[in-house]
Amino acid sequence: MSKVQTKITKKMRSMVSRDKNRLVFQDFDFDLTYITSRIIAMGIPGDFIDKAWRNDAAALAEFF
């Protein structure tokens, strides 16, 4: 993904998640939060065009 696409995607994700917690770690930026050390809350991951504003399913698989 180009730097421009990355900036646009990050902006879209922050607009969609509004005041929710986001996990930003290394190259990952997810709309999820740790409730406890073993329980995570997040929305449904997206593929194709949905991953512009939802968590990217492939990136989540890489993260976990």
N, C-alpha and C positions, 0 to 999 in steps of 0.2 A: 504494500500500500504506500502511496506517495505521502510526502509530508503534508501536502494540502488536504488530501483525503483524510489523513489521520486527524488533523486539526478540526475538520468539519465533523467527522464522526465523534470526536470527543465533545465538541460543542453540542451536537444533537443529543448525545447520551446524558450530558449534564442537564440539558433542558427537560428531557423526559423524566429523569429521576428527581428533579427539583431538589427538595430538602432531605431526601433519603441518604443514608450512608452509602458510600462507595468504597470499594477496596481498590486502592491504587498501589501496586507493588511491582517493581521492575517495569516490564513492558505491559503488564496486565492492568486493565481498568474495568472493574466489574461492578454492577449494581447488585451487591450482596453484602450481608453483614453476618458476623459471627454472633450468635445468641449465647452460646457457651463455646468452650474449646472444641466440642464435638458436634455441635448443631449449627448449621448455616441456613439462613433464609435468603431466597432469591426468587426472581421471576423465571418464567419459562425461557430457556435459551432460544436463540434464533439462528436461522441459516439464510443464505442468499441475501435478499434485500433487508430482511428483518434484523440482521446482525448490525445494521447501521445504528439502530437505537436500542436493541436488546443485547444481552450477553452473547457473544459469539460462541456457539456450541463447540467448535474445534479448539478455541482458545481455553475454554473451561476444561475440556478433556486434558489439554496439555498442562494446565495449572494443577489439577487434581492428580 
